[in-house]
């Protein structure tokens, strides 16, 4: 009997939890619908923002996890013995952002230091632009979503005052609720999407800056290596 009661209690709890979850989803769905057509671009921007964040996050994470130390040690070893072709082969075989930059520098050995720096800098700019792909759009979402929300607020208040004008002296609070509801829902939705996009953008920018600092340090060591080789 006790086991039966425990099983029944567990089933009841799960049903209750499921009902609460379904009720929550239904509530937010209904709220989004009442927010009006301006909720459509806000929701679309939220999905695009989430996609950009996770796609860029894992792309940058992959670059951060590249084994630079081993590659640099192998390149230094080959450069010290004068085997530039093998050093270039190592840089290209890594198929990494820094490997491609070092490869550009190795192909310019024999040229002036200015030309080597220019080649590496050009390659570096290309690699960084690849890492920052999508970030400007994420920044636009951070600023644009709240503005769309505020537009919904204005539209909702216009609708509310329009209904008041039509009602004349027979103004009822239920008559105004639709426009005010739309105004509040779009504002909240736009602010939520904008705030999340803002923090997501800054997280990615910070990660890119870490990659840039590490790259600059590696390139500095590489240039010192080339100066030793030319001497």
C-alpha positions, 0 to 999 in steps of 0.5 A: 500500500505504501509503495502504491501511494509513493508511485501515485505521488510520483506520477502526480508530481510529474503530471503537475510539473508537466502542466506547469511547464506547458502552462508557462510555454502557453503563457509566453506564447500568448504574450508574444502574440498579443505583442503584435507583429513587431514581435516577429522581427524581435524573435527572429533577431533573438534566434539569429543572435543565439546562432551567431554567438554559439557559432563564433564562440566555438570557432574562436575556442578552436583557435584558442586551443591551437597548439602554438608552442609545439609548432613554434618549437618545431619551426625554430628547430628547422630555422636554426639549421637553415631548413626553411622549406621544412619550417614552411611545411610545418607551418602549412601542415598545422592548418591554423591561423597562426600557422598561415601567418608564419608561413607568409613570413617564411616565404618572405625570408630574404626580403626586407624586414618591412616586407616581412612585417607587411606580409604577416600583418596582412595575413593577420588582418585576414585571420582576425576578420574571419574571427570577427565575422558576424560580430557587427551584426550581433552588435546591431542586434544589441542596439536594434532589438530595444529600438524595435521594442520601443517602436512597439511601445509607441505603436501600442500607446497610439492604439490605446489613445486612438481607442480612447478617442473613438470611445469618447466619454465611454472609456473603459479600462478593458478598451485600453488594455490591448494597446497598453499590453502590446506596448509593454510586451514589445518593450520587455522583449526588445530589452531582453534580446538586446541585453543578451546580445550585448553581453554575448557580443562583449564575451566574443570581443574579449575572446578575440582580443585574447587571441590577438594578444597571443598572436602578437606575442607569437609573431614577435618571437617569430620576428626575433627568430628571423633576425637571428637567422639572417645574422 
